[in-house]
Amino acid sequence: MILAEAALIRTFHCCPLCKVSSEALVRNGKKVSMILLNRCVNKQTYLRLKNQCYHCRTCHNYFTAQTYLVSRHCFISKQVHYHVLEELTEHQSMKNIANHCHLSVTTVQRTLSSLAFETKIRKNWLPKCLLFDEFRSLTTYHGTFCFSCMDGNTGKLFDILPSRRKKDFVAYFMRFDRKAREKVRYIVTDMNAPYFSLMKECFPNAKAIVDRFHIVQHLNKGFNQVRIRVMKQLNTKDKKQAKYYR
């Protein structure tokens, strides 16, 4: 591990809180913080930063000098977050990224989620055909499954939601203009009940289409349930019935 030490002392022309002249500011000790930096020569690197604390004798408030290396109340440098975003563009798991950057998987997830506020969504357009489905993801407070939405015309991914609850669906699609939602004609999905109620609220002109895969899957599940129920009624000790038990 590499440990670097530095001190941060800033010159203030006035108090940042009450805007009084700097003559009322006095130094009030230092606050030490450990900041995680990017790896150096393949070793974990930290910066032991001594931040100068100040006291305003006019408004009687205390504040600390801030640095551009980290965000407020954060001990992971911005360069580490930028490096995580670069790693996320590669085909690898979040656990590998977390181990390589000396972070937790939750921190990597938060870094990825921070991009959601910068992503611009066209609220005046939706595909004519939407494909709804869910998939198993990491277990979070939203649940175990995530919701995926695809463009049925191009086959490209449209968006992914961290939850498959109905209230989250409605809140997401209601952000789009009503004209855009009325242009949706087909929604291909499985037999999940919330999807059908979602159509009535958000897509008044859309028709529901159940894909063949889920129809066959539902039939196979029904046949297996009947087969198991009949097999449990057979007497395995009877030779005539035992041959049907195979």
Secondary structure, DSSP 8 states (H G I E B T S, - for coil): -EEEEEEE----SB-TTT--BGGGEEEEEEEEEEEEEEEETTEEEEEEEEEEEEEETTT--EEE---TTS-TT--B-HHHHHHHHHHHTSS--HHHHHHHHT--HHHHHHHHHGGGGT----TT---SEEEEEEEEEEEETTEEEEEEEEETTT--EEEEES---HHHHHHHHTTS-HHHHHT--EEEE-S-HHHHHHHHHH-TT-EEEE-HHHHHHHHHHHHHHHHHHHHHHS-TTSHHHHGGG-
